[in-house]
Structure formats: structure tokens, C-alpha cells
Amino acid sequence: MIKAFKRLLALFGITLVAFGALKSLFNWIARSENDEYEVWSDDEQREDA
């Protein structure tokens, strides 16, 4: 029973680490200056839309 609880806790921890890594990866991509997928290139076009 204790072994199953430890494995479940370890799986939960690994899942949290994986989601944290994905979040930091997406934040790093969002900070990138060369964003080819940006909808608006500057504030003027954003106001016109």
C-alpha cells in the first residue's frame, strides 16, 4: 500500500515537472523577438482591427 502511494506521488511529481517545463518553454517562445505567428505586427494595425 505504501509502495503504491509512493509511486502515485512520484507520478504526480513528474507530471508537475513536465507541465512546468512546457509552461516555461511556451513563455520562452512568447518572449522571442522573432515571432512569425504574431497576428499584428505593431500597435497601429491592432487599433485599426
N, C-alpha and C positions, 0 to 999 in steps of 0.2 A: 504493500500500500504506500509506504513512504517512497519507495523507488519510483512508483508511477507518479506520485506528486512531484518529485524532483524532476522527472522527465517533462512533465507538463509545464512546470515552472521554467525549465530551460528552453522549451519550445516557445513559450510566451516571450522570454527574453530575446531569443534570436529573432522572433518576429518584430519586436520593438526596434531592435538594432537595424534590421533590414528596412523598415519603414523610415527610420531616422536617416539612413544613408540615402534613400530615394528622395526624401524631402530636401536634404542638403544638396543633392545633385540637381534637382529642379530649381532650387534657389540660385545655385551657381550658374545654371543656364540662363535664368531670368536676369542675372546681373550682367551677362555678357553684352558688350557694346555692339557686337556684330549680330544683330537679331534679324535674320532674314524673314521671319514669320510674323513680324510686327504688323498690325493692321494699319496703324497710322504712323507715318514717319516723323511728324512734328505736331506741335500744338495747333497750328493753323488749320491743318486738314481735319483735326479732331473737332474743332469748333464748327467747321463747315458741315460736318456729317449730321 
